[in-house]
């Protein structure tokens, strides 16, 4: 349809830890694929890791790769055999394309597929480009009352949905969120919408905690004290839920009931995971959403064991997009405030640079493309 002649700027990361805007070829959609004009892509912390650190654990950047996986846009061309989408459909991209054949895919747990092609992770080019082809099976139509920016928030919201499913949230029971970055803030808002109360969120940055309070006024905030141990910080956090270690010199075992049964750890830092473990109620659940270093050496194993605290981990998500769309389009969650900065596609390097500097105060940076596509 002539799209190969349209300029296709793309933000690329290199193996030597540089980012650059390049002109990428427009790939024609094959059978079962669609071509999407990407209107909005959110910058994820993983994009920063791929740039600054050259990878995340085993996911290494070994060559040039277009970044981006939190995306929404408009279908501009359909490949052979695509019957459930049409040109002009507004869609969000689910970025992971699993093999569909392994036992995990057959079991519906396709997020654990070892042969997944996840866009924006080397060597699979991502959505920080104008025109991106993608399998029609892994795009989702978004309603007219959703903006493209909201569509680009469906991916991090999906991470949180999967995490909260594992966290055991209960109406009227307290929950702790560790980390007030984008994922932590979405988890806070979703926990509130789920009926968890009281809610406490922690962070090292006062500004992030102020933002959390503005997003969910009913929450309490705790500024992590760097000079305190994980156990000492946890004792102060537990006190915010009403838990006391002793009364008049005698152990207060009954107040243990008030400690948070659900702890959602959203940083991936070892010290925060340890604080989460010490904060949880005996018999409670700590769910780690954040990604961190490959090995952690100081987890409080015996504390977790003796208190029968479940330490859980998640990897991305499965079957979350329809629910995420319902949450945003139905007004159950309003996450618009999280998008603090937007940049045009042509200035994507500036957008990623800003997002990489926490001192600049950004929460979620979106790269948008307002150009009209006329094949």
Secondary structure, DSSP 4 states (H G I P E B T S, - for coil): --GGGS--EEEEE-TTS-EEEEEPPPPPP-TTEEEEEEEEEEPPHHHHHHHHTSEETTEE--S-EE---EEEEEEEEE-TT--S--TT-EEEE--EE--S-SHHHHTT-GGG-TT-EETTBTTB--SSBSEEEEEGGGEEE--TTS-HHHHHTHHHHHHHHHHHHHHT--TT--EEEE--SHHHHHHHHHHHHTT--SEEEEES-HHHHHHHHHHSTT-EEEE--TTS-HHHHHHHHHHHTT--SEETTEE--GGGGGS-SEEEE-S--HHHHHHHHHHSPTT-EEEE-S---S--S---HHHHHHTT-EEEE--S-SS-HHHHHHHHHTTS---GGGEEEEEEGGGHHHHHHHHH-GGG--SEEEEE--PPP--
